[in-house]
Amino acid sequence: MRKILLAIILTVSVIPAIAQVSVEARIDSIEMFIGEQVHVTLTVTAKESSKVDMPAFKPKEIIIPGVEVLGCVEAETKILDNGLSARNRVYTLTSFDEQLYYLPPFKVKVDGKVYKSKSLAMKVLGVEVDTTNVDQFFDPKDVQDNPFLWSDWSMIFWMSLLMLLFIVMFFLLYLQFRANKPINISIKVVKRLLPHQKAMKEIELIKADRMVQSENQKEYYTKLTDTLRKYIRERYGFNAMEMTSGEIIERLMASHDRAAIEELKELFNTADLVKFAKYSTLINENDKNLVSAIEFINSTKVENQPSEEIVKPYLTEDEKLSVKMRRVLKIAIGIVAAVCIALFVWILYCIWQLVG
C-alpha cells in the first residue's frame, strides 16, 4: 500500500510540471517554388522563470540536405495565465531542389530538459520550362560600362547650376519690380488764351461792370492800366507790371511808331493823374481812353501764336529715382531672361549632341 500511495503522489506532482511545458512548430506554407522562402515559427510555452534554449542556426546552415536556414529572429513573447509565457522564434528556410522534405523535430531545452516539436513537411515545386522552344530564351547580358563620362557632362552640369542662379535672380528682380510701383506721368495739353484775348476779356468785364460811368475813376483806371500792363508783359516779354508809365512808353517807342504810341501815352498820363493827383475826368474822356486801349491791343496783337500749352508734371527727387529704378530693373530683367533662354537652348543642344 505504501508503494502504491508513493507512486500516486509522484504521478500527481510530476504530470502538472510536464504539462506546463509545450513546444509547437508551425510552417506558413507547405509548398514553395524553387528559391522562394518559407517561415517556421517555433513556440515554447513554459514558466516565466524557466530557462529556455531554442535551436540557433547560422546563416546558410543546412538543416537537412537540400534545405538551408537563411536566418532566425526572436518574435514577441506573450505572457499567459498561471505564470506561463509563450516564447517565439521565427526561422526563414529556402531550398533549390525540387522534392518533398520532412523537417525533423526542433529540440528545445527547458531548465536543462530536452523537449521536441512535431516534424514538418515542405514540398519544393519546380518551374516548368518549355525545352522545345529554346530560341525563346536568351543568355544573361554582360555588365555594361557607363557610356557617359563626367568630362562630357561636367560643363552641362555647371551651366545648369548657372542657369538656376539666373532664374532665381530673374524672380528676385521681378519681385523688386512689382514692389516698386509705377508713377503715373501724364503730360497735359492745356488750351490757353492768347495775350490779346485775355486783355479783351478783361476789358469786356470792365464794360460789363459799367466802370466807365462809375464815380470811382481811380478803380476804373487802375483796372484798365493793369490790363494793358499784363498784355504788354505777355506780348513783348518785359515786366511792365514793375515799371512806371514813362518806362513802358519809352520801351515801346523803340519798336513802334511814335504816332501809334501817343494815344497810349496819353491814357497812361491820365491814369497817373487820376490815381496820384486826384484828377477828375469826364465820361467822354473815359470812353476815349477805353477806345485807345482797344485800338492799341488790336494794332499790336499776334494771332498766329499757339493756343495750346503742354504742361509737364513736376516730379520730386524720390519720384525721379523711382522712375529711374524701374527703368534699370526692366533692362536687368530683360538681360537676365535672355541669358536664361540662351543657357537653356545651349544645354538642350549639348544633351542632344551627347545622346544623339
C-alpha positions as CSV (number, residue, x, y, z in Angstrom):
1,M,0.0,0.0,0.0
2,R,2.8,2.4,0.8
3,K,4.4,1.8,-2.6
4,I,1.1,2.4,-4.4
5,L,0.5,5.7,-2.5
6,L,4.0,6.9,-3.2
7,A,3.6,6.2,-6.9
8,I,0.3,8.1,-7.0
9,I,1.9,11.1,-5.2
10,L,4.8,11.2,-7.6
11,T,2.5,10.9,-10.6
12,V,0.3,13.8,-9.4
13,S,3.3,16.1,-8.7
14,V,5.1,15.3,-12.0
15,I,2.3,15.5,-14.5
16,P,1.4,19.2,-13.9
17,A,5.1,20.1,-14.2
18,I,5.3,18.3,-17.5
19,A,2.0,19.7,-18.8
20,Q,3.3,23.3,-18.2
21,V,6.0,22.9,-21.0
22,S,4.9,22.6,-24.6
23,V,6.8,23.0,-27.9
24,E,5.0,23.8,-31.1
25,A,6.4,24.3,-34.7
26,R,4.3,25.9,-37.4
27,I,5.1,26.5,-41.1
28,D,3.4,29.2,-43.0
29,S,3.3,27.3,-46.3
30,I,3.9,23.6,-47.0
31,E,4.5,24.3,-50.8
32,M,7.0,26.7,-52.3
33,F,8.7,27.2,-55.7
34,I,12.5,26.8,-56.0
35,G,14.4,29.7,-54.5
36,E,11.4,31.0,-52.5
37,Q,11.3,31.3,-48.7
38,V,9.1,29.9,-46.0
39,H,8.9,30.8,-42.3
40,V,8.8,28.3,-39.5
41,T,7.6,29.6,-36.1
42,L,8.8,27.8,-33.0
43,T,6.7,28.5,-29.9
44,V,7.8,27.3,-26.4
45,T,5.3,27.6,-23.6
46,A,6.9,27.4,-20.1
47,K,7.1,29.2,-16.8
48,E,8.4,32.8,-17.0
49,S,11.2,31.9,-14.7
50,S,12.3,28.9,-16.8
51,K,15.5,28.9,-18.8
52,V,14.6,28.2,-22.4
53,D,17.3,27.3,-25.0
54,M,15.9,27.2,-28.6
55,P,18.0,25.9,-31.5
56,A,20.1,28.6,-33.2
57,F,21.2,28.2,-36.8
58,K,23.9,30.2,-38.6
59,P,23.0,31.8,-41.9
60,K,23.3,29.3,-44.8
61,E,23.4,26.4,-42.3
62,I,22.0,23.1,-43.6
63,I,19.2,21.6,-41.6
64,I,18.8,18.6,-43.8
65,P,20.3,18.1,-47.2
66,G,18.6,20.4,-49.7
67,V,17.1,22.8,-47.0
68,E,19.1,25.7,-45.5
69,V,18.4,28.4,-43.0
70,L,18.7,32.0,-44.1
71,G,18.2,33.5,-40.7
72,C,16.3,33.5,-37.5
73,V,14.8,36.3,-35.4
74,E,13.2,36.5,-32.0
75,A,9.5,37.2,-32.0
76,E,7.3,38.8,-29.4
77,T,7.0,36.9,-26.1
78,K,3.4,36.6,-24.8
79,I,2.5,36.5,-21.1
80,L,-0.1,33.8,-20.3
81,D,-2.1,32.9,-17.2
82,N,-0.7,30.9,-14.2
83,G,2.7,32.4,-14.5
84,L,3.4,31.0,-18.0
85,S,4.8,32.7,-21.1
86,A,4.9,31.8,-24.8
87,R,8.3,32.5,-26.4
88,N,8.6,32.6,-30.2
89,R,11.4,32.3,-32.7
90,V,11.0,32.5,-36.5
91,Y,13.3,30.7,-38.9
92,T,13.5,31.5,-42.6
93,L,14.1,28.5,-44.8
94,T,14.8,28.0,-48.5
95,S,15.6,25.2,-51.0
96,F,16.8,24.9,-54.5
97,D,16.0,21.2,-55.1
98,E,12.6,20.1,-56.3
99,Q,11.3,17.4,-53.9
100,L,9.3,16.7,-50.7
101,Y,11.2,17.3,-47.5
102,Y,10.5,16.1,-44.0
103,L,11.8,18.6,-41.4
104,P,13.0,16.9,-38.2
105,P,11.5,18.0,-34.9
106,F,13.1,21.0,-33.3
107,K,14.8,20.3,-30.0
108,V,14.4,22.8,-27.1
109,K,15.9,22.7,-23.6
110,V,13.8,24.0,-20.8
111,D,15.6,24.1,-17.5
112,G,18.1,21.6,-18.9
113,K,15.4,19.1,-20.1
114,V,15.0,18.4,-23.8
115,Y,11.6,18.8,-25.4
116,K,10.8,18.2,-29.1
117,S,8.3,19.7,-31.5
118,K,6.4,17.7,-34.1
119,S,8.1,17.1,-37.5
120,L,7.0,19.2,-40.5
121,A,6.7,18.6,-44.3
122,M,7.8,21.0,-47.0
123,K,7.3,20.5,-50.7
124,V,9.5,22.4,-53.2
125,L,8.0,22.8,-56.6
126,G,9.9,23.4,-59.8
127,V,9.2,25.8,-62.7
128,E,8.1,24.2,-66.0
129,V,10.4,25.1,-68.8
130,D,9.5,24.7,-72.5
131,T,12.6,23.0,-73.8
132,T,11.1,22.6,-77.3
133,N,11.5,26.4,-78.0
134,V,15.0,27.0,-76.8
135,D,15.3,30.0,-79.2
136,Q,12.9,32.0,-77.0
137,F,15.4,32.1,-74.2
138,F,18.4,34.4,-74.1
139,D,21.6,34.3,-72.2
140,P,22.1,36.8,-69.4
141,K,23.6,40.1,-70.6
142,D,27.1,41.1,-69.6
143,V,27.7,44.0,-67.3
144,Q,27.7,47.1,-69.4
145,D,30.1,50.1,-68.8
146,N,28.7,53.5,-68.3
147,P,28.7,55.2,-71.7
148,F,28.8,58.7,-70.2
149,L,31.9,60.3,-68.8
150,W,31.9,63.1,-66.2
151,S,34.1,65.1,-68.5
152,D,31.3,65.0,-71.1
153,W,28.6,66.2,-68.6
154,S,30.6,68.5,-66.3
155,M,30.1,71.6,-68.4
156,I,26.4,70.9,-68.8
157,F,26.1,70.4,-65.0
158,W,27.8,73.7,-64.2
159,M,25.9,75.6,-66.9
160,S,22.7,74.1,-65.4
161,L,23.6,75.4,-62.0
162,L,24.4,78.8,-63.5
163,M,21.0,78.8,-65.3
164,L,19.3,78.1,-62.0
165,L,21.1,81.1,-60.4
166,F,19.9,83.3,-63.2
167,I,16.4,82.1,-62.8
168,V,16.5,82.9,-59.1
169,M,17.9,86.3,-60.0
170,F,15.1,86.8,-62.5
171,F,12.4,86.2,-59.9
172,L,14.1,88.4,-57.3
173,L,14.3,91.3,-59.9
174,Y,10.7,90.7,-60.9
175,L,9.5,90.8,-57.3
176,Q,11.5,94.1,-56.8
177,F,10.0,95.5,-60.0
178,R,6.5,94.6,-58.7
179,A,7.2,96.2,-55.3
180,N,8.4,99.4,-57.0
181,K,5.0,100.8,-58.1
182,P,5.0,102.9,-61.2
183,I,4.4,106.6,-61.1
184,N,1.7,107.8,-63.4
185,I,3.2,110.6,-65.5
186,S,0.7,112.3,-67.8
187,I,1.5,115.3,-70.0
188,K,-1.4,117.6,-70.1
189,V,-2.3,119.8,-73.0
190,V,-3.9,123.0,-71.7
191,K,-5.8,125.4,-74.0
192,R,-4.8,128.9,-73.1
193,L,-5.9,132.3,-74.3
194,L,-3.6,134.5,-76.3
195,P,-2.4,137.8,-74.7
196,H,-4.8,140.0,-76.7
197,Q,-7.7,137.6,-76.0
198,K,-7.1,137.8,-72.2
199,A,-6.8,141.6,-72.5
200,M,-10.1,141.9,-74.5
201,K,-11.8,139.6,-72.0
202,E,-10.7,141.9,-69.1
203,I,-11.9,145.0,-71.0
204,E,-15.3,143.3,-71.6
205,L,-15.6,142.7,-67.8
206,I,-14.8,146.4,-67.2
207,K,-17.6,147.3,-69.6
208,A,-20.0,144.9,-68.0
209,D,-19.4,146.4,-64.6
210,R,-20.1,149.9,-66.1
211,M,-16.9,151.2,-64.6
212,V,-16.6,153.7,-67.4
213,Q,-19.5,155.6,-65.9
214,S,-18.6,154.9,-62.3
215,E,-17.7,157.7,-59.9
216,N,-14.8,155.7,-58.7
217,Q,-12.4,156.7,-61.5
218,K,-9.3,155.5,-59.7
219,E,-10.6,151.9,-59.7
220,Y,-11.5,152.2,-63.3
221,Y,-8.1,153.4,-64.5
222,T,-6.3,151.0,-62.2
223,K,-8.0,148.0,-63.8
224,L,-7.6,149.4,-67.3
225,T,-3.9,150.1,-66.9
226,D,-3.3,146.8,-65.2
227,T,-5.0,145.0,-68.1
228,L,-2.7,146.9,-70.5
229,R,0.4,146.2,-68.4
230,K,-0.4,142.4,-68.4
231,Y,-0.9,142.5,-72.1
232,I,2.4,144.3,-72.7
233,R,4.2,141.8,-70.5
234,E,2.9,138.7,-72.3
235,R,3.1,140.4,-75.8
236,Y,6.6,141.9,-75.6
237,G,8.2,139.9,-72.8
238,F,9.3,142.6,-70.3
239,N,7.8,143.1,-66.9
240,A,5.6,146.1,-67.4
241,M,3.9,145.4,-64.0
242,E,7.1,146.6,-62.2
243,M,7.7,149.7,-64.5
244,T,6.4,153.2,-64.5
245,S,4.3,154.6,-67.2
246,G,7.1,156.6,-68.7
247,E,9.4,153.5,-68.8
248,I,6.8,151.5,-70.5
249,I,6.2,154.2,-73.2
250,E,9.9,154.6,-73.7
251,R,10.4,150.8,-74.2
252,L,7.5,150.6,-76.6
253,M,8.8,153.6,-78.6
254,A,11.9,151.5,-79.6
255,S,9.7,149.0,-81.5
256,H,6.7,151.1,-82.7
257,D,5.9,154.2,-84.5
258,R,5.8,157.3,-82.2
259,A,2.3,158.3,-83.5
260,A,0.9,154.9,-82.6
261,I,2.0,155.2,-79.0
262,E,0.9,158.8,-78.4
263,E,-2.7,157.7,-77.6
264,L,-1.4,155.0,-75.2
265,K,0.9,157.6,-73.6
266,E,-2.0,160.0,-73.1
267,L,-4.0,157.1,-71.5
268,F,-1.2,156.3,-69.0
269,N,-0.7,160.1,-68.2
270,T,-4.5,160.5,-67.5
271,A,-4.4,157.3,-65.3
272,D,-1.5,158.6,-63.3
273,L,-3.2,161.9,-62.7
274,V,-6.4,160.1,-61.5
275,K,-4.6,157.7,-59.3
276,F,-2.0,160.0,-57.8
277,A,-3.2,163.6,-58.2
278,K,-7.0,163.0,-57.7
279,Y,-7.7,164.3,-61.2
280,S,-11.3,164.1,-62.3
281,T,-12.1,163.1,-65.9
282,L,-15.3,163.4,-68.0
283,I,-17.3,160.5,-69.2
284,N,-16.4,161.1,-72.9
285,E,-12.7,161.2,-71.8
286,N,-13.1,157.8,-70.2
287,D,-14.7,156.4,-73.3
288,K,-11.9,157.8,-75.4
289,N,-9.2,156.2,-73.2
290,L,-11.1,152.8,-73.4
291,V,-11.2,153.0,-77.2
292,S,-7.5,153.9,-77.2
293,A,-6.7,150.8,-75.2
294,I,-8.7,148.6,-77.5
295,E,-7.1,150.1,-80.6
296,F,-3.6,149.6,-79.1
297,I,-4.4,145.9,-78.4
298,N,-5.9,145.3,-81.9
299,S,-3.0,147.0,-83.6
300,T,-0.3,145.0,-81.8
301,K,-1.9,141.6,-81.4
302,V,-0.3,138.5,-82.8
303,E,-2.8,135.8,-83.8
304,N,-0.5,133.1,-85.2
305,Q,0.7,132.1,-81.7
306,P,-0.1,128.5,-80.5
307,S,-3.3,128.4,-78.4
308,E,-2.4,125.1,-76.7
309,E,0.3,124.7,-74.0
310,I,1.9,121.4,-73.0
311,V,2.1,121.2,-69.2
312,K,4.6,118.6,-68.0
313,P,4.2,117.2,-64.4
314,Y,6.7,118.1,-61.7
315,L,8.4,115.1,-60.1
316,T,10.2,115.1,-56.8
317,E,13.7,113.7,-56.4
318,D,12.3,110.4,-54.9
319,E,9.8,110.1,-57.8
320,K,12.6,110.6,-60.3
321,L,14.7,108.0,-58.5
322,S,11.8,105.6,-58.6
323,V,11.3,106.1,-62.3
324,K,15.0,105.6,-63.0
325,M,15.0,102.4,-60.8
326,R,12.1,100.9,-62.7
327,R,13.8,101.6,-66.0
328,V,17.0,99.9,-64.7
329,L,15.0,96.9,-63.4
330,K,13.3,96.5,-66.8
331,I,16.6,96.4,-68.5
332,A,18.1,94.0,-66.0
333,I,15.1,91.7,-66.2
334,G,15.3,91.6,-70.0
335,I,19.1,90.8,-69.9
336,V,18.7,88.0,-67.3
337,A,15.7,86.5,-69.2
338,A,17.8,86.5,-72.4
339,V,20.7,84.8,-70.6
340,C,18.4,82.1,-69.1
341,I,16.9,81.3,-72.5
342,A,20.4,81.2,-74.2
343,L,21.7,78.8,-71.5
344,F,18.6,76.6,-71.7
345,V,18.9,76.3,-75.5
346,W,22.7,75.6,-75.2
347,I,22.1,72.9,-72.6
348,L,19.5,71.2,-74.7
349,Y,21.8,71.3,-77.7
350,C,24.7,69.8,-75.8
351,I,22.4,67.0,-74.4
352,W,21.2,66.3,-77.9
353,Q,24.7,66.0,-79.2
354,L,25.7,63.6,-76.4
355,V,22.6,61.4,-76.6
356,G,22.2,61.5,-80.3
